[in-house]
Amino acid sequence: MSAKMIAFPLAARQGDIQNLARRVIASNVTRGEMEILDAMKRIRDRMLKQGFTTEQIREQLAAFEGRVRAELWRHDFCGRDGSS
């Protein structure tokens, strides 16, 4: 039996996700998208150096981007602090 290693557990990255969402919100659309892409590139580069497979990297990046975009939606629909 083998264990699945999670490179960047999202629970541990919640602060990073919220900070990135705040930077995106404070930016124009183009700059905000660049902020997301830059963050994902940094994660990808770290994972490549650590020897993760392309599929593992893809999974982690998709999960990270999904959480960032969910945070942005929460802001849009619930208000600045995410409460309703």
N, C-alpha and C positions, 0 to 999 in steps of 0.2 A: 504494500500500500504506500502510495506517495502523497505527500502533502503539497498543496498548492500555495506557493509563496505569493503574497500580495506586495508588490513593489512600493506602492504609494497608497496605503489604506486611506480611504476617503474620510473616515472619521477623524483621523489624525491631521487631515489637511483642511478641515472645515474653516479654520481661521484664514488660511491662504485663499480658499474659495471666496469667502466673504470679502476679504481685502481686494481681490481681483474684481469682484462684482462692483465694489464701490468705485474702483478706478475706472471701470467701463462706464458706469453711470455718470461719472463726472466728465467723461470725454464725449467727443462727437462720435458718430456711428463708425466712421472709418478708423479713428484712433482706438476706439473701444474694441473693434474686431482685431486690430493689430496687437493690442494688449493680450487678448485671449490666445492668439496664435503664438506670440512670443513666449507666454507661459507654457504652452503645450510643447513648444520646441525645446525649452529648457528641460522639461520632464523627459521628453524623448531622448535627448542627448545623454542625460544621466542614466537612463535605463539601458541605452546602447552600451555605454561604458561598463555597466554592471553585467552585461551579457544576456539580457533578456531577449526573447524571440520577438520577431515582428508581430506575431499574433498577441503575445502578452502586452506589448507596447500599445498596440491598437486598442485592446480592451481597456487598458488603464486610461488612455487618452480620451476614449469615448465616454467613460464614466466620469472623468474629471470635467470634460466639456459639458456634459449633461447636467452635472451639479452646479456649475457656474451659471449656465443658462436658466436652470430652475430658480436659482437665487435672483437672477434678473427679473424673471417673471413674477416671483414673489414680491419683489419691490414694486413692479408696475401695478399689480393687482391689489396688493395689501397695504401699500404705503411704505415709507422710507425704512421703517424698522422691521418690516415683515409681519407686523401684527395686523389683524383685520379690524 
